[in-house]
Amino acid sequence: MELNFNEIQKKLQGKIFEVIAEEAGKLQVETYIIGGYVRDMVLRRTSKDIDIVCVGNGIQLAQAVAGNLGKKACLSVFKNFGTAQVKYKDTEIEFIGARKESYSRNSRKPVVESGTLEDDLKRRDFTINALAIRINKEHFGELTDPFNGLQDMEDLLIRTPLDPDITFSDDPLRMLRAVRFASQLGFSIYPETFEAIERNKNRVEIISMERITDELNKIILSPCPSVGFDLLDKTGLLEMILPELTALKGVETKEGVGHKDNFSHTLKVLDNLARTSDNLWLRWAALLHDIGKPKSKRFDPKTRWTFHAHEFLGMKMLKGIFRRMKLPLNEKLKYVEKLVALHMRPIVLSDDEVTDSAVRRLLFEAGDDIDDLMLLCEADITSKNPEKVRQFLANFRLVRSKLKEIEEKDRIRNFQPPIDGLQIMEMFNLPPGRTVGQLKSAVKNAILDGVIPNEYDAAYNFLLKMAGEKGVAVNES
């Protein structure tokens, strides 16, 4: 893949690079753009993160650049790491001095020493990230590519600059980064690099779960996330990180009847959803929507293979997974739990005989997430039979139509009963307790079942009638 000098010069036009070149000249330090920004420049991808390496003091250069850029620049210095960051408008620029690293067996934190540009490029994870463009005025735009990273981009390959066993043993997070780049860029992992990941997979045990999950999130958000998860599975990393997914693998046959491979099905669902939504948590729901199937799988000679209540089993497993993966145990978890628990419900509503009550209840339970639930359900259609796919999609169009009709008529989504607990206590002179809760639930169910409209007067009269039947006295005061 070629990137000619004139093209580089054109891409490096702008105040930021002019200022860095000017200040590097004053300090008389060799200065380079390095890593991902250069890679994305070659691949014609936009990037707002710039990594700058100088053969000298990176913090000093950052301070000089921030001073030149003026009040719009925000400088952060990290002395312990020998780095600094300058935020300027919508761009983040990281500065560091060229260095070389050595690692101990039980840590991914290296011993760092000052080094040359060559030393710095050797410590990079992959050849496609080991390119540098000089931005000193006297050599502005000069490209350095010691490990043939441009050719690897041409060949769509992820490859380490040095011995992959050493690269991955030193910093095991690079194994996940290899998979992530393959998933994001549509590249393949070079065979020797792939085999080294298989050999070193157990080294992920020294990586913090936060770092692992950060890479997983990036894989999930990639254009075709199945690429990443398939690679994680083939390298053996997935079983160590998310064994609930690898448990979905395999097809069991009894009496000549087999079920589909739920792992490959899950990856298809995730890819389908990736075409319609970039919502990270909706994609997590797609990834985990069937994890209850291994525990619920049963074979019956009459009904064949069944996975009854797998959605509820899966929902109950989510909190443990989120806690282990250091994912947020807040509304994000509740959102994923809701979608996993409800993902089988909409298909039932496609029946012409389904009551308005069933539609109201789904609207009530899904609330504002009903549209996301429908996207998940539509992505869940992975049949290889085109006619089945057309029929399922037609069914879901019918469901969407029913949902819209009921919502417009009854205003059920996220509704609160028009009479609350305090009003019920006042109506019947009741203390807080079970009776108040029962009366409130009765109003809610009457609305969802279509017995009364979602209006105050109707709810009030309904409560009066119930009170008379139960012998509850009305407060006349």
C-alpha positions as CSV (number, residue, x, y, z in Angstrom):
1,M,0.0,0.0,0.0
2,E,1.6,3.2,-1.1
3,L,1.5,6.6,0.6
4,N,3.4,9.1,-1.5
5,F,5.2,12.1,-0.1
6,N,2.8,14.7,-1.6
7,E,-0.1,12.8,-0.1
8,I,1.5,12.8,3.3
9,Q,2.3,16.5,3.0
10,K,-1.3,17.3,2.2
11,K,-2.7,15.3,5.1
12,L,-0.4,17.0,7.6
13,Q,-1.5,20.5,6.7
14,G,-2.9,22.3,9.7
15,K,-2.1,24.4,12.7
16,I,-1.4,21.5,15.1
17,F,1.4,19.9,13.0
18,E,2.9,23.3,12.2
19,V,3.1,24.2,15.9
20,I,4.6,20.8,16.8
21,A,7.2,21.1,14.0
22,E,8.0,24.7,15.2
23,E,8.5,23.7,18.8
24,A,10.4,20.6,18.0
25,G,12.8,22.7,16.0
26,K,13.3,25.1,18.9
27,L,14.1,22.2,21.2
28,Q,16.2,20.5,18.6
29,V,14.5,17.1,19.0
30,E,13.6,14.5,16.3
31,T,9.8,14.3,16.4
32,Y,7.5,11.8,14.8
33,I,3.8,11.0,14.4
34,I,3.5,7.4,15.2
35,G,1.2,4.4,15.5
36,G,-2.6,4.5,15.0
37,Y,-2.8,8.0,13.4
38,V,-0.3,7.0,10.7
39,R,-2.1,3.6,10.2
40,D,-5.5,5.4,9.9
41,M,-4.0,7.9,7.5
42,V,-2.9,5.1,5.2
43,L,-6.2,3.3,5.5
44,R,-8.0,6.7,4.9
45,R,-9.8,6.4,8.2
46,T,-10.5,9.6,10.3
47,S,-8.8,9.9,13.6
48,K,-8.8,12.6,16.3
49,D,-6.1,10.9,18.4
50,I,-2.5,11.7,17.6
51,D,0.5,10.0,19.1
52,I,3.8,12.0,19.1
53,V,7.2,10.5,19.9
54,C,10.3,12.6,20.2
55,V,13.9,11.5,20.7
56,G,14.1,13.5,23.9
57,N,11.8,14.9,26.6
58,G,8.1,14.4,25.5
59,I,6.7,16.3,28.4
60,Q,8.9,19.3,27.6
61,L,7.7,19.3,24.0
62,A,4.1,19.0,25.1
63,Q,4.4,22.0,27.4
64,A,5.9,24.0,24.6
65,V,3.2,23.0,22.1
66,A,0.4,23.8,24.6
67,G,1.9,27.2,25.2
68,N,2.1,28.0,21.5
69,L,-1.5,26.8,20.9
70,G,-2.8,29.2,23.6
71,K,-5.9,29.2,25.8
72,K,-7.8,26.7,23.7
73,A,-5.2,24.0,24.5
74,C,-5.5,21.9,27.7
75,L,-2.3,20.3,29.0
76,S,-2.2,17.3,31.3
77,V,1.2,15.9,32.5
78,F,1.7,12.4,33.8
79,K,5.2,12.5,35.2
80,N,5.1,8.9,36.6
81,F,4.6,7.6,33.0
82,G,6.8,10.2,31.3
83,T,3.9,11.3,29.1
84,A,1.7,14.4,28.5
85,Q,-1.5,15.1,26.7
86,V,-2.7,18.2,24.9
87,K,-6.3,18.6,24.1
88,Y,-6.9,21.1,21.4
89,K,-10.5,21.6,20.1
90,D,-11.7,18.1,19.2
91,T,-8.2,16.5,19.0
92,E,-6.1,14.7,21.6
93,I,-2.4,14.7,21.2
94,E,-0.2,12.3,23.3
95,F,3.5,13.1,23.8
96,I,6.2,10.7,24.9
97,G,9.9,10.4,24.6
98,A,11.2,7.5,22.5
99,R,11.9,4.5,24.7
100,K,12.7,0.8,25.0
101,E,11.0,-1.6,27.4
102,S,11.7,-4.8,29.2
103,Y,9.1,-7.0,31.0
104,S,9.0,-9.3,34.0
105,R,7.1,-12.6,33.7
106,N,4.3,-11.7,36.1
107,S,3.4,-8.2,35.1
108,R,2.5,-6.3,31.9
109,K,4.1,-3.2,33.4
110,P,7.5,-2.7,31.7
111,V,10.8,-1.3,32.9
112,V,11.2,1.7,30.7
113,E,14.4,3.4,29.5
114,S,15.1,6.2,27.0
115,G,15.8,4.9,23.5
116,T,16.0,5.7,19.8
117,L,13.2,5.8,17.3
118,E,14.1,2.2,16.3
119,D,13.8,1.1,19.9
120,D,10.4,2.7,20.1
121,L,9.1,1.1,16.9
122,K,10.4,-2.3,18.0
123,R,8.2,-2.2,21.2
124,R,5.0,-1.6,19.1
125,D,2.4,-4.3,19.1
126,F,1.9,-4.8,15.3
127,T,3.7,-3.8,12.1
128,I,0.7,-1.7,11.0
129,N,1.2,0.4,14.2
130,A,5.0,0.6,13.8
131,L,5.1,3.4,11.2
132,A,6.4,6.9,11.9
133,I,6.2,10.1,10.0
134,R,8.8,12.8,10.8
135,I,7.4,16.3,11.3
136,N,10.6,18.3,11.9
137,K,10.7,21.0,9.2
138,E,13.9,19.8,7.6
139,H,12.5,16.3,7.1
140,F,8.8,17.0,7.2
141,G,6.6,14.1,5.9
142,E,9.4,11.5,5.8
143,L,8.0,8.0,6.4
144,T,9.8,5.3,8.4
145,D,8.5,1.7,8.0
146,P,11.1,-0.8,9.3
147,F,8.8,-3.8,9.6
148,N,6.9,-3.5,6.3
149,G,3.7,-2.4,7.9
150,L,2.5,-0.8,4.6
151,Q,2.8,-4.2,2.9
152,D,0.9,-5.8,5.7
153,M,-1.9,-3.2,5.3
154,E,-1.9,-4.1,1.6
155,D,-2.2,-7.8,2.4
156,L,-4.8,-7.1,5.2
157,L,-2.6,-8.8,7.8
158,I,-2.1,-8.4,11.6
159,R,1.5,-9.3,12.4
160,T,3.9,-8.6,15.2
161,P,7.2,-6.7,14.5
162,L,9.3,-9.1,16.5
163,D,8.9,-12.7,17.8
164,P,5.1,-13.0,18.6
165,D,5.7,-15.3,21.5
166,I,7.8,-12.6,23.2
167,T,5.4,-9.9,22.1
168,F,2.4,-11.6,23.7
169,S,4.1,-13.0,26.7
170,D,5.5,-9.5,27.5
171,D,2.0,-7.9,27.2
172,P,-0.8,-10.4,26.9
173,L,-3.4,-7.6,26.2
174,R,-1.8,-7.5,22.7
175,M,-3.5,-10.8,21.9
176,L,-6.9,-9.2,22.4
177,R,-5.8,-6.2,20.5
178,A,-4.9,-8.4,17.6
179,V,-8.4,-9.8,17.5
180,R,-9.9,-6.4,17.9
181,F,-7.9,-4.9,15.0
182,A,-8.9,-7.9,12.8
183,S,-12.5,-7.3,13.7
184,Q,-12.4,-3.6,13.2
185,L,-10.4,-3.5,10.0
186,G,-11.5,-6.7,8.4
187,F,-7.9,-8.1,8.5
188,S,-6.6,-11.6,9.0
189,I,-4.1,-12.6,11.7
190,Y,-0.8,-13.8,10.3
191,P,-0.5,-17.6,10.9
192,E,2.6,-17.4,13.1
193,T,1.0,-14.6,15.1
194,F,-2.2,-16.6,15.4
195,E,-0.4,-19.7,16.6
196,A,1.5,-17.6,19.2
197,I,-1.8,-16.4,20.6
198,E,-2.9,-20.0,21.0
199,R,0.3,-20.8,22.8
200,N,0.2,-17.8,25.1
201,K,-3.6,-17.6,25.8
202,N,-3.2,-18.4,29.5
203,R,-1.2,-15.2,29.9
204,V,-4.5,-13.3,29.9
205,E,-4.8,-14.2,33.5
206,I,-2.5,-11.3,34.5
207,I,-4.6,-8.8,32.6
208,S,-7.2,-6.8,34.6
209,M,-10.8,-7.5,33.7
210,E,-11.4,-3.8,33.0
211,R,-8.8,-3.9,30.2
212,I,-10.2,-7.2,28.8
213,T,-13.7,-5.8,28.8
214,D,-12.6,-2.6,27.1
215,E,-11.2,-4.6,24.2
216,L,-14.4,-6.8,24.1
217,N,-16.5,-3.6,23.9
218,K,-14.5,-2.5,20.9
219,I,-14.9,-5.9,19.2
220,I,-18.7,-5.8,19.9
221,L,-18.8,-2.3,18.3
222,S,-16.9,-3.3,15.2
223,P,-18.7,-3.5,11.9
224,C,-18.7,-7.3,11.8
225,P,-18.2,-8.4,15.4
226,S,-18.6,-12.1,14.6
227,V,-15.1,-11.9,13.1
228,G,-13.7,-11.0,16.5
229,F,-15.6,-13.6,18.5
230,D,-14.9,-16.3,16.1
231,L,-11.1,-15.5,16.4
232,L,-11.5,-15.4,20.2
233,D,-13.0,-18.8,20.1
234,K,-10.5,-20.4,17.7
235,T,-7.5,-19.1,19.8
236,G,-9.0,-20.4,23.0
237,L,-9.3,-16.9,24.6
238,L,-13.1,-16.9,24.6
239,E,-13.5,-19.9,26.9
240,M,-11.2,-18.1,29.4
241,I,-13.1,-14.8,29.2
242,L,-16.8,-15.7,28.5
243,P,-17.3,-19.4,29.0
244,E,-21.1,-18.8,28.9
245,L,-20.7,-18.2,25.1
246,T,-18.5,-21.3,24.3
247,A,-21.1,-23.4,26.2
248,L,-23.5,-22.6,23.3
249,K,-21.2,-24.5,20.8
250,G,-22.1,-27.8,19.3
251,V,-25.0,-29.7,17.9
252,E,-26.5,-32.7,19.7
253,T,-28.5,-35.3,17.8
254,K,-31.0,-37.8,19.2
255,E,-33.3,-40.1,17.2
256,G,-31.9,-38.5,14.1
257,V,-33.0,-35.0,15.2
258,G,-30.5,-32.2,15.9
259,H,-30.7,-28.6,17.0
260,K,-28.9,-25.6,15.5
261,D,-25.5,-24.6,16.8
262,N,-26.5,-21.8,19.2
263,F,-23.0,-20.3,19.2
264,S,-22.9,-19.6,15.4
265,H,-26.6,-18.5,15.7
266,T,-25.6,-16.0,18.3
267,L,-22.8,-14.5,16.2
268,K,-25.3,-14.1,13.3
269,V,-27.7,-12.3,15.5
270,L,-24.9,-10.0,16.7
271,D,-23.9,-9.2,13.1
272,N,-27.5,-8.7,12.0
273,L,-28.0,-6.2,14.9
274,A,-24.7,-4.5,14.0
275,R,-26.2,-3.5,10.7
276,T,-29.1,-1.7,12.4
277,S,-27.8,-0.3,15.7
278,D,-24.5,0.9,17.2
279,N,-25.9,0.8,20.7
280,L,-23.3,-1.1,22.8
281,W,-25.7,-2.4,25.3
282,L,-28.2,-3.6,22.7
283,R,-25.3,-5.5,21.1
284,W,-24.4,-7.0,24.5
285,A,-28.1,-8.2,24.7
286,A,-27.7,-9.8,21.3
287,L,-24.5,-11.5,22.4
288,L,-26.0,-12.9,25.6
289,H,-29.7,-13.4,24.6
290,D,-29.4,-17.2,24.4
291,I,-26.9,-18.0,27.2
292,G,-29.7,-19.8,29.1
293,K,-30.1,-22.4,26.4
294,P,-27.5,-25.0,27.6
295,K,-29.2,-25.2,31.0
296,S,-32.7,-25.4,29.6
297,K,-32.1,-27.8,26.8
298,R,-34.4,-30.9,26.8
299,F,-35.3,-33.6,24.3
300,D,-38.7,-35.1,24.1
301,P,-39.7,-37.6,21.5
302,K,-42.9,-35.7,20.8
303,T,-41.7,-32.1,21.0
304,R,-38.1,-32.8,20.0
305,W,-35.5,-30.3,21.2
306,T,-36.8,-27.5,23.5
307,F,-35.2,-24.6,25.4
308,H,-38.2,-23.7,27.6
309,A,-37.7,-20.5,29.7
310,H,-34.1,-20.1,28.4
311,E,-34.8,-16.3,28.4
312,F,-35.5,-16.2,32.1
313,L,-32.5,-18.5,32.9
314,G,-30.3,-16.2,30.8
315,M,-31.6,-13.1,32.5
316,K,-30.7,-14.5,35.9
317,M,-27.1,-15.3,34.7
318,L,-26.5,-11.7,33.6
319,K,-25.7,-10.1,37.0
320,G,-23.0,-12.6,37.7
321,I,-21.4,-12.1,34.2
322,F,-21.6,-8.3,34.5
323,R,-20.0,-8.4,38.0
324,R,-17.2,-10.7,36.8
325,M,-16.6,-8.6,33.7
326,K,-16.6,-5.4,35.6
327,L,-19.5,-4.1,33.5
328,P,-21.8,-1.6,35.1
329,L,-24.3,-3.0,37.6
330,N,-26.7,-0.1,37.1
331,E,-29.4,0.8,34.5
332,K,-27.2,-0.8,31.8
333,L,-27.5,-4.2,33.4
334,K,-31.3,-3.7,33.9
335,Y,-31.6,-2.8,30.2
336,V,-29.8,-5.9,29.1
337,E,-31.8,-8.1,31.6
338,K,-35.0,-6.7,30.3
339,L,-34.2,-7.3,26.6
340,V,-33.0,-10.9,27.3
341,A,-36.1,-11.7,29.4
342,L,-38.5,-10.3,26.8
343,H,-36.8,-11.4,23.5
344,M,-39.2,-14.3,22.9
345,R,-42.4,-12.3,23.6
346,P,-43.0,-10.3,20.3
347,I,-43.1,-13.4,18.1
348,V,-46.1,-14.6,20.0
349,L,-47.9,-11.3,19.3
350,S,-47.8,-11.9,15.5
351,D,-50.8,-14.3,15.9
352,D,-54.0,-12.7,14.6
353,E,-55.9,-13.9,17.7
354,V,-53.5,-12.3,20.2
355,T,-55.5,-10.0,22.5
356,D,-54.9,-6.3,23.0
357,S,-54.2,-7.1,26.6
358,A,-51.1,-9.1,25.7
359,V,-49.9,-6.2,23.5
360,R,-50.5,-3.7,26.3
361,R,-48.5,-5.8,28.8
362,L,-45.5,-6.0,26.5
363,L,-45.6,-2.3,26.0
364,F,-45.8,-1.7,29.7
365,E,-43.0,-4.1,30.5
366,A,-40.7,-2.9,27.7
367,G,-41.4,0.8,28.1
368,D,-39.1,3.0,26.1
369,D,-37.0,0.0,25.1
370,I,-39.7,-1.5,23.0
371,D,-38.1,-0.4,19.7
372,D,-34.8,-1.8,20.8
373,L,-36.5,-5.1,21.7
374,M,-38.0,-5.2,18.2
375,L,-34.6,-4.7,16.6
376,L,-33.2,-7.6,18.7
377,C,-36.1,-9.8,17.7
378,E,-35.7,-9.0,14.0
379,A,-31.9,-9.7,14.3
380,D,-32.8,-13.1,15.9
381,I,-34.1,-14.3,12.5
382,T,-31.1,-16.4,11.1
383,S,-32.9,-19.1,9.1
384,K,-31.2,-20.1,5.9
385,N,-34.6,-20.5,4.3
386,P,-35.5,-17.2,2.5
387,E,-39.2,-18.0,2.7
388,K,-39.0,-18.4,6.5
389,V,-37.1,-15.2,6.8
390,R,-39.8,-13.3,4.8
391,Q,-42.6,-14.8,6.9
392,F,-40.9,-13.9,10.2
393,L,-40.2,-10.3,9.0
394,A,-43.8,-10.0,7.9
395,N,-44.9,-11.2,11.3
396,F,-42.8,-8.6,13.0
397,R,-44.2,-5.9,10.8
398,L,-47.6,-7.0,12.1
399,V,-46.4,-6.8,15.7
400,R,-45.0,-3.3,15.1
401,S,-48.4,-2.3,13.7
402,K,-50.2,-3.7,16.7
403,L,-47.8,-2.0,19.1
404,K,-48.3,1.3,17.4
405,E,-52.1,1.0,17.3
406,I,-52.4,0.1,21.0
407,E,-49.8,2.8,22.0
408,E,-51.7,5.5,20.2
409,K,-55.0,4.4,21.6
410,D,-54.1,3.6,25.2
411,R,-50.9,5.5,26.0
412,I,-49.5,2.5,27.8
413,R,-45.8,2.8,27.3
414,N,-44.2,3.8,30.7
415,F,-47.6,4.6,32.0
416,Q,-48.3,5.1,35.7
417,P,-51.8,4.3,37.1
418,P,-53.8,7.5,37.2
419,I,-54.4,6.9,41.0
420,D,-51.3,6.3,43.2
421,G,-50.9,4.7,46.6
422,L,-51.2,7.9,48.5
423,Q,-54.6,8.7,46.9
424,I,-55.8,5.2,47.6
425,M,-54.8,5.5,51.3
426,E,-56.8,8.8,51.4
427,M,-59.8,7.4,49.6
428,F,-60.2,4.5,52.0
429,N,-58.5,5.9,55.1
430,L,-56.0,3.1,55.0
431,P,-52.5,2.8,56.5
432,P,-49.6,1.8,54.2
433,G,-49.7,-2.0,53.7
434,R,-50.7,-4.9,51.6
435,T,-54.2,-3.8,50.9
436,V,-53.0,-0.5,49.3
437,G,-50.6,-2.5,47.1
438,Q,-53.4,-4.9,46.1
439,L,-55.8,-2.1,45.1
440,K,-53.0,-0.3,43.2
441,S,-52.2,-3.5,41.3
442,A,-55.8,-4.1,40.6
443,V,-56.1,-0.7,38.9
444,K,-52.9,-1.4,36.8
445,N,-54.1,-4.8,35.7
446,A,-57.6,-3.5,34.8
447,I,-56.0,-0.9,32.5
448,L,-53.6,-3.4,30.9
449,D,-56.4,-5.9,30.4
450,G,-58.6,-3.3,28.8
451,V,-61.3,-3.4,31.5
452,I,-61.0,0.3,32.0
453,P,-59.3,3.1,30.1
454,N,-56.2,4.8,31.3
455,E,-58.1,7.7,32.9
456,Y,-58.6,9.0,36.4
457,D,-62.4,8.9,36.6
458,A,-62.5,5.4,35.3
459,A,-59.9,4.2,37.8
460,Y,-61.7,6.1,40.6
461,N,-65.0,4.4,39.9
462,F,-63.3,1.0,39.5
463,L,-61.8,1.4,43.0
464,L,-65.2,2.4,44.5
465,K,-66.7,-0.8,43.0
466,M,-63.9,-2.9,44.3
467,A,-64.2,-1.3,47.7
468,G,-67.9,-2.2,47.8
469,E,-67.2,-5.8,46.9
470,K,-64.4,-6.2,49.5
471,G,-66.2,-4.3,52.2
472,V,-63.7,-1.5,52.4
473,A,-65.2,1.7,53.7
474,V,-64.8,4.9,51.6
475,N,-63.4,8.0,53.4
476,E,-66.3,10.4,53.2
477,S,-64.4,13.4,54.7
